[in-house]
Amino acid sequence: MGKVAEALQDYEQTMSDLGFDIYSTVSRGLERTKVVDRLEVAGVDPIDDVVDWFAFSNGLLPSVPGESRLAGVFDGMMTVSLETALDERTERLH
């Protein structure tokens, strides 16, 4: 496990210990094998840190007006799904 995976695992555990459900804000990640396969199909080298990130999170969940959400490290961040990231990459390469 790389440093990104360790940091994300520590973050998830800390937030859970504090009583927060990060998956009310962050979409659960994909299976590592699916991330690797999708990156390879797109012609992208499956770098461990990238795989670790998308195995942790596949983007942010849509917010509901008036709903309380977990703030913190993801607050104000543009976090996208693997498919959105790959679509954006394709768009920029063309």
N, C-alpha and C positions, 0 to 999 in steps of 0.2 A: 504494500500500500504506500502510495506516495504522500508527500507532505500536504498536498491539497486535500486528498481524501482524509488524512488524519485530522486536519483542521476542521473540515466539514463535519466529521464524526464527533469531534469534541464540541463544536458549536451546537449540533443537534442534541447531544447529551446534556449540555449545560442548559439549553433552553427548556428541555424536557424536565430537568431537575427543578427548574424555576416555575414549572406549571404551564408552560406555553406549548402550543402545538404549532410548530413552524409550517406544517403541511396544511394549515388553514390559509396560508399566504403563498407558499411555494408549492408548485406542482411537484409531486414525487418524481424522482428520476426514472430513467429507463434501465432495463437490465444492461449490464456492462457489454455483454455479447451483442446486443442489439445496437448499442452505441457504436461499437467497433465496426460491426457489419455496415451500418449506415454511412459512417465516415469513409470506409474503404470503397463503397459503391460510389460515393461522391468524389472519389479521388483525393481524399484528405488523409494524411498520415495520422493514425489514431494515437496521438500523444497522450501519455498517461494522465496528465493534469486535465486535459480536455475531456477525456473519457470519464475521469473521476467526477468532474463538474456535472456532466449530463447524466451520470448515474445517480447523482444527488438530487438534481433539480432539472425539470424539463420546462422551465419557465415559471412565471408568476400566474396565480389564479386570478381571474377577473374579480375586481372588487364590487361589492354590493353597496349602494349608497346607504350611509348610516351604520354600516356594519363595522364593528371594532376589529382591527387587524393588528397583527404583530408588527411593530416597528423595529427598527434596529439596523442591522447590517444590510438588509435589503431595501430599506426605506429610501425612496427616490431613485432606486437603481433600475436601469432598463435590463431586465432579465428575460431572455427569450427561450423558446423551445429549440430543440436541435433542428427541427425542420425549418423553423423561421430563420435560424442562423445560416443553415445551408442555402436556403432560398436567397437570403441577402448576399451571401458569398457569390452565388451564381450571377445575381443581378450586377454586382460590382465588377465581376470579371468580364462581363459583356459590356 
